[in-house]
Amino acid sequence: MRRLLLILFTSLVSFAAHADTVLIENVRIFNGVDEKLTAGNVLVVDGLISTISSDEIEAPDGAAVIAGNNRILTPGFIDLHVHLSMHSPMGSDYEHATAVGARSVAAAKFFLDHGFTTIRDAGGTHPDLARAFNSGELYGPRVFPSAAIVSQTAGHGDWRAPHEKNPAHTGGSPYLIADNAVLADGIDATLVAVRENLKNGATQIKIMGGGGVMSNFDPIHTLQPSPSEIRAAVQAAGDWGTYVLAHAYTSEAVTRLVENGVKCIEHGLLIDDKTAKLVAANNVAISTQLVIFRSLTGMSGLTDFQKQKAHQVRAGQENLIRLIKKYDITTGFSTDFIYGQYQGLPREFMERAEFWSNAEVLRQATSESAEIIRMAGTLNRHGNFGEIREGWVADLLLHEGELLEDLSILADPEANLALIMRAGEIIKRTL
């Protein structure tokens, strides 16, 4: 079926304009790190940033020349928490694989059209689909897939209906529920689930480390999984040179995860000062989101139990941001949009600007997110990106308007994104 998906979308191949050498002249550069803009010119050769200079760069023979006319050049954006393939509510009937694939392609197009050249899929997207995006067969950003989320029975990844039996006890597959998640109870089952994901092409591993809003069984306070199961996942991932990210909200859950080797916490909205200090001391990142949790409390179709949990975690959002800033915790940029909600993507920039400067938000969406991506080690086969730096991958965006003063221009990429470049390939050019 997955092979069929790739065949169905062959009409989308060869989307990029190929040019071995591109000279971008007269731009103001936000390099992904510094808050200031620097006037200069950028030469891209064979997909890499070859030269950055405040002086004029002579265009090599055959180079495509883009006149920046004092526009702002930034690195391509990165979203650390995406679910390309999650389109049906948890516990509902899952769509046919072809429908999931089609919706995933539409979501990926939306991200790339908005300047997101890289996404980390936080569970559910099969690496086969990621490979199609990464190779350029399908139109979309570069994808770092976590593959199937690893969850304990009755954990946040257990999306069975109440009457459905655990497949491990009914003669079915011991782990696979859908491509979205696998059930793994005990050390041995955890090792198998993680290794299966790595075999399939996962670049990092996602586990459910505590109760969640959208699941049907687990209150927010529950601890998932056991310390030995967490260590097993961390060990199996570490043997491949990569890391584990984990869904969790509470101090108790986050403490258990950090103490057992998890390197990136997803959400973390209910942690206290002591836990935040522990996170910082262990150089653990917190990938959190604003828009999804502000909107979740009003989402239609939630059960009373889910609504209660949504309000519970939303209440901790501002305190978490305060703790992230207090302890200088790496946070990156992430959205967690599911069920087609990715249309709200530009709002994440603007709502973050309520708490951070525009430059800080842009740094989160570029170099800070890239720092977290690089924890995949040698499983990152795409080089260094997320900054405008000589020798790094040429993921570049050219913006109309004063981006550092007004992030709202990102809401209209059709008008305000003059250039999208992914690894030196021109995806969009209006100049």
Helices and strands as residue ranges (DSSP letters): H 2-8, G 10-12, E 21-29, E 38-45, E 48-53, E 64-75, E 77-82, H 97-113, E 116-121, H 127-135, E 142-145, E 149-151, G 167-169, E 176-178, E 181-183, H 187-200, E 205-208, H 227-239, E 244-250, H 251-259, E 264-270, H 273-281, E 285-287, H 291-296, H 304-314, H 317-326, G 341-344, H 345-352, H 358-363, I 364-368, H 369-373, G 374-379, E 396-399, G 407-411, H 413-416, E 417-422, E 425-429
